[in-house]
């Protein structure tokens, strides 16, 4: 009987300050900031395994809820073999296509690593890991940073809703948003956007705490403010 080959695909959705690492592959960042004044940007990928090579596939796709148009970026190389202990630098290039010049745009950068086929017959589970990290396109002339932009975010309690406004041209990535210790579901505030978040029934306090995430994936100290 021929051996059976089973491949399991897993996706990791990463946005926090921990280096993406699974199996033998380490990705050199939790996000990529592509500045509009640059011709390209890069991301390193390391195979830390001492014996196993991996097939590496990379591509960029639209961010959730932002349409199905092909993003105006390409990754070089799109497919490659990563030998044991080898590091490769992925090059991301802007291609033809218009993007807003007054605000950031965000996309998903996908990195999939596939292990080799088994050499012998028999059932074997192979895990192909797909890691997704955010790619931010920051147009030339926008010098705002998350550390300063986070201070401009406006939070207002309106009845049973929390209204959040980002008046800046960049995305504000947040974590651990809570009202008097009651957690709220919020991960990112888009440029020039206003969100309404339902407050938990027991969130009767008037103190908001949250953290922002820097361009390098670092988490800020807790930001506390009254509502």
Secondary structure, DSSP 8 states (H G I E B T S, - for coil): ----EEEEEEEEE--SSS--EETTEEES-SEEEEETTSSEEEEEEEE--SS--EEEEEEEEE-TTS-S---SEEEESSEEEE-TT-EEEEEEEE-S----SSS-EEEEEEEEEEE---SSSS-EEEEEEEEEEEEEEE-TT----HHHHGGG-EEEEETTEEEEEE-SSS-EEEEEEEETTEE----EE-TTEEEEEE--TT----EEEEEEB-TTS-B---EEEE-
